[in-house]
Amino acid sequence: MDKISLKLLLLLLTVLFLGIYFLYQARGFLIGPEIVIDSPRPGEITHDSYLPVKGQAFNIASLSMNGRQIFTDERGIFNEGLLLARGYNIIEITASDKFGRISKEKREVILE
């Protein structure tokens, strides 16, 4: 290999490394906020008026459940209790990131 080929190879490797590093650092911006609700299941029917809502949120700046702010631990896991009204209930979890993007997840629960 001559010097020009070696320099070109090093330049290409550097650009490739910087591109991968940029994508890794920008993943939070590119993906946006995510919410995973573990419980309750969609359409769950319960006989207990107290319902634990559990899940995990990623890439968030704030998180709320039915308009009330809730908090996560260092791994993004949340576990909040909710008192249900008799009949049909809608639970809405809303997450926003530091760029103002919003993600929402809903669960419908019936209290018999």
Backbone as CSV, one residue per row, in Angstrom:
resi,resn,N_x,N_y,N_z,CA_x,CA_y,CA_z,C_x,C_y,C_z
1,MET,0.849,-1.185,0.000,0.000,0.000,0.000,0.889,1.241,0.000
2,ASP,0.515,2.155,-0.817,1.271,3.402,-0.813,0.693,4.362,0.226
3,LYS,1.332,5.485,0.410,0.941,6.434,1.457,-0.453,7.030,1.211
4,ILE,-0.816,7.274,-0.027,-2.113,7.871,-0.342,-3.235,6.891,-0.002
5,SER,-3.058,5.628,-0.330,-4.074,4.620,-0.012,-4.231,4.455,1.494
6,LEU,-3.119,4.477,2.206,-3.157,4.351,3.657,-3.870,5.548,4.297
7,LYS,-3.584,6.744,3.825,-4.244,7.940,4.345,-5.736,7.915,4.033
8,LEU,-6.096,7.477,2.837,-7.496,7.388,2.462,-8.231,6.369,3.325
9,LEU,-7.600,5.242,3.583,-8.183,4.221,4.445,-8.387,4.746,5.866
10,LEU,-7.392,5.430,6.402,-7.522,6.010,7.743,-8.620,7.072,7.788
11,LEU,-8.737,7.866,6.753,-9.783,8.882,6.688,-11.162,8.227,6.646
12,LEU,-11.322,7.192,5.839,-12.602,6.494,5.754,-12.959,5.834,7.079
13,LEU,-12.001,5.227,7.743,-12.265,4.612,9.047,-12.653,5.653,10.088
14,THR,-11.999,6.808,10.048,-12.329,7.888,10.980,-13.745,8.410,10.729
15,VAL,-14.101,8.616,9.480,-15.450,9.087,9.142,-16.488,8.045,9.550
16,LEU,-16.215,6.769,9.312,-17.121,5.704,9.707,-17.300,5.669,11.220
17,PHE,-16.208,5.764,11.968,-16.279,5.781,13.425,-17.084,6.970,13.924
18,LEU,-16.825,8.148,13.383,-17.555,9.345,13.810,-19.038,9.244,13.462
19,GLY,-19.371,8.659,12.312,-20.766,8.474,11.933,-21.491,7.540,12.887
20,ILE,-20.862,6.427,13.233,-21.467,5.492,14.181,-21.621,6.144,15.549
21,TYR,-20.616,6.871,15.994,-20.680,7.554,17.286,-21.800,8.593,17.288
22,PHE,-21.947,9.346,16.203,-23.008,10.344,16.103,-24.380,9.687,16.197
23,LEU,-24.582,8.602,15.467,-25.881,7.910,15.513,-26.168,7.365,16.904
24,TYR,-25.144,6.854,17.575,-25.329,6.343,18.933,-25.739,7.467,19.879
25,GLN,-25.090,8.612,19.787,-25.403,9.736,20.664,-26.759,10.359,20.326
26,ALA,-27.177,10.270,19.081,-28.425,10.896,18.646,-29.617,9.952,18.757
27,ARG,-29.418,8.746,19.268,-30.506,7.767,19.297,-31.711,8.258,20.093
28,GLY,-31.484,8.970,21.205,-32.592,9.506,21.984,-33.414,10.504,21.192
29,PHE,-32.741,11.332,20.413,-33.449,12.304,19.583,-34.163,11.620,18.429
30,LEU,-33.519,10.657,17.813,-34.090,9.990,16.648,-35.287,9.121,17.009
31,ILE,-35.228,8.451,18.149,-36.294,7.533,18.548,-37.458,8.275,19.195
32,GLY,-37.165,9.235,20.043,-38.215,9.954,20.758,-38.649,9.199,21.997
33,PRO,-39.629,9.734,22.732,-40.064,9.071,23.962,-40.831,7.787,23.666
34,GLU,-40.602,6.784,24.504,-41.292,5.499,24.367,-41.908,5.106,25.703
35,ILE,-43.076,4.486,25.649,-43.761,4.003,26.848,-44.146,2.549,26.624
36,VAL,-43.831,1.716,27.613,-44.247,0.312,27.591,-45.049,0.080,28.867
37,ILE,-46.340,-0.268,28.719,-47.186,-0.533,29.883,-47.284,-2.040,30.064
38,ASP,-46.801,-2.522,31.214,-46.837,-3.952,31.521,-48.185,-4.371,32.093
39,SER,-48.739,-3.536,32.960,-50.064,-3.821,33.507,-50.748,-2.486,33.784
40,PRO,-52.009,-2.399,33.555,-52.973,-3.443,33.204,-52.896,-3.800,31.726
41,ARG,-53.430,-4.962,31.397,-53.537,-5.390,30.002,-54.682,-4.615,29.344
42,PRO,-54.634,-4.465,28.024,-55.740,-3.771,27.339,-57.074,-4.491,27.562
43,GLY,-58.102,-3.724,27.932,-59.434,-4.283,28.133,-59.589,-5.130,29.384
44,GLU,-58.703,-4.965,30.330,-58.747,-5.777,31.552,-60.014,-5.505,32.352
45,ILE,-60.567,-6.558,32.912,-61.736,-6.448,33.792,-61.271,-6.817,35.193
46,THR,-61.564,-5.940,36.154,-61.105,-6.169,37.523,-62.273,-5.995,38.497
47,HIS,-62.105,-6.551,39.676,-63.108,-6.407,40.739,-62.567,-5.558,41.890
48,ASP,-61.297,-5.157,41.796,-60.644,-4.361,42.836,-60.551,-2.914,42.356
49,SER,-61.011,-1.976,43.177,-61.004,-0.571,42.754,-59.603,0.041,42.738
50,TYR,-58.641,-0.585,43.415,-57.253,-0.097,43.377,-56.508,-0.882,42.305
51,LEU,-55.922,-0.170,41.358,-55.225,-0.812,40.249,-53.792,-0.310,40.174
52,PRO,-52.797,-1.190,40.289,-51.409,-0.763,40.060,-51.130,-0.661,38.562
53,VAL,-50.559,0.443,38.157,-50.181,0.661,36.759,-48.656,0.599,36.715
54,LYS,-48.148,-0.373,35.955,-46.702,-0.609,35.918,-46.207,-0.578,34.485
55,GLY,-44.987,-0.094,34.318,-44.394,-0.077,32.994,-43.030,0.558,33.006
56,GLN,-42.562,0.905,31.821,-41.247,1.502,31.679,-41.300,2.572,30.595
57,ALA,-40.550,3.646,30.805,-40.495,4.744,29.847,-39.041,5.013,29.479
58,PHE,-38.824,5.319,28.208,-37.479,5.554,27.696,-37.408,6.922,27.029
59,ASN,-36.261,7.572,27.118,-35.991,8.855,26.449,-37.009,9.923,26.822
60,ILE,-37.284,10.081,28.107,-38.307,11.032,28.531,-37.709,12.153,29.376
61,ALA,-38.410,13.274,29.370,-38.108,14.375,30.282,-39.194,14.476,31.343
62,SER,-40.444,14.119,30.967,-41.538,14.109,31.936,-42.522,13.005,31.572
63,LEU,-43.270,12.565,32.605,-44.211,11.471,32.445,-45.442,11.781,33.280
64,SER,-46.638,11.536,32.723,-47.855,11.777,33.488,-48.861,10.657,33.224
65,MET,-49.734,10.454,34.224,-50.810,9.486,34.109,-52.112,10.230,34.355
66,ASN,-52.975,10.267,33.364,-54.243,10.999,33.432,-54.036,12.452,33.874
67,GLY,-52.983,13.079,33.366,-52.701,14.475,33.654,-51.944,14.749,34.933
68,ARG,-51.648,13.719,35.726,-50.914,13.882,36.988,-49.492,13.371,36.798
69,GLN,-48.507,14.197,37.163,-47.114,13.810,36.969,-46.765,12.591,37.814
70,ILE,-46.064,11.654,37.182,-45.556,10.486,37.895,-44.057,10.394,37.645
71,PHE,-43.389,9.565,38.402,-41.942,9.493,38.336,-41.465,8.075,38.078
72,THR,-40.267,7.983,37.534,-39.652,6.692,37.256,-38.406,6.534,38.128
73,ASP,-37.920,5.301,38.209,-36.641,5.096,38.881,-35.516,5.319,37.860
74,GLU,-34.293,5.010,38.229,-33.146,5.275,37.357,-33.154,4.434,36.083
75,ARG,-33.920,3.360,36.058,-34.023,2.517,34.862,-35.251,2.851,34.021
76,GLY,-36.029,3.860,34.437,-37.213,4.268,33.690,-38.471,3.509,34.066
77,ILE,-38.425,2.724,35.136,-39.573,1.921,35.550,-40.504,2.769,36.420
78,PHE,-41.808,2.703,36.120,-42.794,3.385,36.953,-43.775,2.366,37.512
79,ASN,-44.326,2.697,38.685,-45.295,1.847,39.373,-46.190,2.771,40.179
80,GLU,-47.355,3.058,39.639,-48.282,4.000,40.265,-49.622,3.327,40.496
81,GLY,-50.252,3.650,41.618,-51.584,3.139,41.903,-52.647,4.095,41.401
82,LEU,-53.799,3.535,41.064,-54.901,4.338,40.562,-56.202,3.788,41.124
83,LEU,-57.049,4.677,41.649,-58.383,4.269,42.098,-59.341,4.367,40.924
84,LEU,-60.031,3.286,40.649,-60.942,3.229,39.511,-62.354,3.584,39.919
85,ALA,-63.077,4.174,38.995,-64.511,4.402,39.180,-65.242,3.153,38.688
86,ARG,-66.413,2.918,39.201,-67.195,1.764,38.778,-67.505,1.903,37.287
87,GLY,-67.311,0.836,36.542,-67.590,0.851,35.108,-66.331,1.004,34.281
88,TYR,-66.447,1.776,33.215,-65.402,1.928,32.203,-64.409,3.017,32.600
89,ASN,-63.108,2.720,32.563,-62.056,3.676,32.920,-61.014,3.710,31.808
90,ILE,-60.510,4.902,31.534,-59.419,5.068,30.565,-58.199,5.565,31.324
91,ILE,-57.081,4.893,31.113,-55.801,5.303,31.704,-54.922,5.773,30.557
92,GLU,-54.446,7.017,30.649,-53.594,7.558,29.598,-52.249,7.958,30.197
93,ILE,-51.194,7.346,29.701,-49.831,7.676,30.100,-49.248,8.541,28.985
94,THR,-48.724,9.713,29.354,-48.153,10.651,28.393,-46.706,10.928,28.758
95,ALA,-45.830,10.804,27.777,-44.412,11.085,27.982,-43.979,12.151,26.993
96,SER,-43.106,13.031,27.443,-42.521,14.014,26.535,-41.009,14.009,26.730
97,ASP,-40.295,14.334,25.663,-38.844,14.393,25.766,-38.382,15.839,25.813
98,LYS,-37.088,16.049,25.896,-36.571,17.409,26.036,-36.679,18.219,24.751
99,PHE,-37.081,17.575,23.653,-37.271,18.279,22.393,-38.737,18.606,22.130
100,GLY,-39.610,18.295,23.104,-41.022,18.629,22.991,-41.876,17.586,22.299
101,ARG,-41.295,16.460,21.925,-42.093,15.411,21.286,-42.867,14.641,22.345
102,ILE,-44.064,14.210,21.985,-44.965,13.572,22.936,-45.358,12.190,22.432
103,SER,-45.438,11.259,23.376,-45.906,9.907,23.088,-46.985,9.570,24.107
104,LYS,-48.067,8.900,23.645,-49.166,8.544,24.542,-49.498,7.066,24.395
105,GLU,-49.844,6.455,25.514,-50.339,5.080,25.543,-51.615,5.060,26.372
106,LYS,-52.616,4.336,25.897,-53.887,4.257,26.621,-54.196,2.810,26.968
107,ARG,-54.863,2.654,28.104,-55.412,1.361,28.524,-56.837,1.588,28.979
108,GLU,-57.714,0.693,28.580,-59.111,0.740,29.015,-59.322,-0.395,29.991
109,VAL,-59.910,-0.062,31.137,-60.118,-1.023,32.214,-61.566,-0.913,32.678
110,ILE,-62.148,-2.055,32.997,-63.522,-2.074,33.497,-63.518,-2.575,34.935
111,LEU,-64.128,-1.800,35.822,-64.295,-2.203,37.215,-65.727,-2.708,37.391
112,GLU,-65.851,-3.976,37.711,-67.174,-4.561,37.909,-67.603,-4.439,39.347
